[in-house]
Amino acid sequence: MEKKLSPLKTIRQYCLKCCCESANEVKLCPATDCPLYGYRFGKSGRTRELSEEQRQALADRMAKAREKK
C-alpha cells in the first residue's frame, strides 16, 4: 500500500523530478513564474509581516503552551 503524501511534499517531489532529482537545482530554479515556485522546498511559500505587538503576543502564547507540557 502506497503512503499518501501531503500536498506540500507532493509539490516538493514534483520540483525534484522537474530538476532531475537535484535538490541544488530546485534551490537554483529560475522558473519564478511557476505557480509552485514558492512551495518548492516543501514548505508554505507564505510569509507574514508582524508588528512588535503581534510578535510579543505570539511569544507569550508559545511560552504558555510550553509551560503546559
N, C-alpha and C positions, 0 to 999 in steps of 0.2 A: 504494500500500500504506500503510495507516494505522499510525503508530507506536504501540506499546503503552506505556501509562503505568504507572508504579509504583503500588502501592496508595495510598501517601500522596498522590501527585499526583492520582490519581483522586478521592480524598476532597476535595482542595482544589478541583478542578473542580466537584464536586457542591455544595460550600458556596458557591462563586461563583454557580452557577446558582440556588441557593436564595435568594441575597441579591441577585438582579437584576444580577449581574456586577459588583458593587461591593465592592472589597477592604475599603473602610472599613466597610461594613455587615457583612462577615464578622467583622471585628475587634470590632464592637459587638454581635455576635449575642447575643440574650437567651435562646436555647434551650439552657440549660445542662444540661437533661435529655437532650439528643440524644446518642446513643452516639458520634457523630463529633465532638463539641464539642472535645475535647482535641487533635484532629488537624486542625482547620480551617485551620491555617497551612501545611499540607503537611509538617509535621514530627511526630515522635513526641511524643505527649502525656505520656509517662512522664518522671519526674524521679527522681533518686536522691539520697539523703542520704548523704554520705560523711564518714567520720571523718577526722581530720587525717592519720592514718597511711595511709589509703586514698588520700587526695588526694596525699600525697607520693609514694606508690608509682606512681600514675598519671603524675605529673610526671616521675619518674625514667625510666619506660618510654618516655614521649614524647621525652625528651631523647636516650635511646639510639637510638630509631628515627630521629630527625633526624640524628644523627651518622652513621648508616649510609648516608644518602642522599648 
